[in-house]
């Protein structure tokens, strides 16, 4: 009795395992192709303002007096379409600077990689990952400034 029961159940388990394995392989193949196709592309954007600022942190206390250090960071205001982003870039070393040409009112290529990061690429190919601090509605980007009108 036991032998016939084992023979009847065993083939169903093998078939079930094989079907699950094939389903897992298909799921992996489908999800990887979908994720690759959904990758965001760089879009034209603009650096509106760049400011160098400092975070002050306490290193230690000497008696009751804090000994502090100023860590530099850059605060950038970016515009992508009709959305304006306030982002921060913290250099690895205090002496590091932003790439040349990353100044106010500069055209760049950028993409929002997730809710907290934006990737910015300058024409020279330098690519930086910035931390998004704030999102704000911006104005529609203008193609060219209008010349001042002359009164008659």
C-alpha positions in Angstrom: 0.0 0.0 0.0 2.8 2.5 0.9 4.7 1.7 -2.2 1.8 2.4 -4.6 1.1 5.7 -2.7 4.7 6.9 -3.1 4.7 6.0 -6.8 1.6 8.0 -7.4 2.7 11.1 -5.5 6.3 11.3 -6.6 5.6 12.0 -10.3 3.2 14.9 -9.4 5.9 16.5 -7.2 8.5 16.3 -10.0 6.1 17.8 -12.5 5.1 20.5 -10.0 8.8 21.4 -9.3 9.5 21.5 -13.1 6.5 23.8 -13.7 7.6 26.1 -10.9 11.2 26.3 -12.1 10.0 27.2 -15.6 7.7 29.8 -14.3 10.5 31.3 -12.2 12.8 31.5 -15.3 10.1 33.1 -17.4 9.4 35.6 -14.6 13.1 36.6 -14.4 13.4 37.0 -18.2 10.2 39.0 -18.4 11.1 41.3 -15.5 14.6 42.0 -16.7 13.4 43.0 -20.2 10.7 45.2 -18.7 13.1 47.0 -16.3 15.6 47.6 -19.1 12.9 49.2 -21.3 11.6 51.4 -18.4 15.0 53.1 -17.8 14.7 56.8 -17.9 16.6 58.8 -20.5 18.4 62.1 -20.0 16.4 65.2 -20.8 17.5 68.8 -21.4 17.5 70.8 -18.3 19.1 73.9 -16.8 21.1 74.8 -13.7 19.5 78.0 -12.4 21.7 78.8 -9.4 24.8 77.4 -7.7 25.8 78.3 -4.1 28.6 76.9 -2.0 27.5 76.4 1.6 28.8 74.8 4.7 27.4 72.2 7.2 28.9 72.8 10.7 29.4 69.6 12.7 30.7 69.1 16.2 33.8 67.1 16.4 34.2 66.9 20.1 33.8 69.0 23.3 36.8 70.6 25.1 35.5 71.2 28.6 32.2 72.8 27.7 33.2 74.3 24.4 32.4 72.5 21.1 35.1 72.1 18.6 33.4 72.2 15.2 34.3 71.7 11.5 32.7 73.2 8.4 32.0 70.7 5.7 31.4 72.3 2.3 28.5 71.3 0.0 26.9 72.8 -3.1 23.3 73.8 -3.3 22.0 73.8 -6.9 18.6 74.9 -8.2 17.7 72.9 -11.3 14.8 73.1 -13.7 13.6 70.1 -15.7 10.5 70.9 -17.8 8.0 72.8 -15.5 9.5 71.4 -12.2 12.2 73.1 -10.2 14.5 71.0 -7.9 16.6 72.2 -5.0 19.5 69.7 -4.8 22.7 69.2 -2.9 26.1 67.8 -3.9 28.6 66.9 -1.2 32.1 66.5 -2.5 34.2 63.6 -1.2 37.0 66.0 -0.1 36.8 69.5 1.1 39.0 70.7 -1.7 36.9 69.2 -4.5 34.8 71.6 -6.6 32.0 71.3 -9.1 33.1 70.6 -12.7 34.1 73.6 -14.8 31.2 75.3 -16.5 28.6 74.3 -13.8 27.6 77.8 -13.1 24.3 79.8 -13.0 22.1 79.5 -16.1 23.8 76.6 -17.7 22.3 74.0 -20.0 22.7 70.3 -18.9 21.3 66.9 -19.5 19.5 65.4 -16.5 17.2 62.7 -15.3 15.4 62.0 -12.0 16.6 58.5 -11.1 14.3 58.1 -8.1 12.4 60.1 -5.5 15.5 61.4 -3.8 18.2 61.6 -6.5 18.8 63.4 -9.8 21.6 62.6 -12.2 23.1 65.6 -14.0 25.4 65.4 -17.1 27.3 68.3 -18.5 28.2 68.5 -22.2 31.8 67.4 -21.4 30.5 64.0 -20.1 30.9 64.6 -16.4 28.0 62.9 -14.6 27.1 63.7 -10.9 24.4 62.2 -8.6 22.7 64.9 -6.6 20.4 64.6 -3.6 17.0 66.2 -4.1 16.1 68.4 -1.1 12.9 70.0 -2.4 10.6 70.0 -5.5 8.8 73.2 -6.5 6.6 74.1 -9.4 8.6 76.1 -11.9 7.9 78.3 -14.8 7.8 77.0 -18.4 11.3 77.2 -19.9 11.6 80.1 -22.4 13.4 79.6 -25.7 15.0 83.1 -25.8 14.7 86.3 -23.8 12.5 88.9 -25.4 14.3 92.1 -26.3 13.1 95.2 -24.4 10.4 97.2 -26.2 11.1 100.7 -27.2 8.4 103.3 -26.3 7.2 105.5 -29.1 
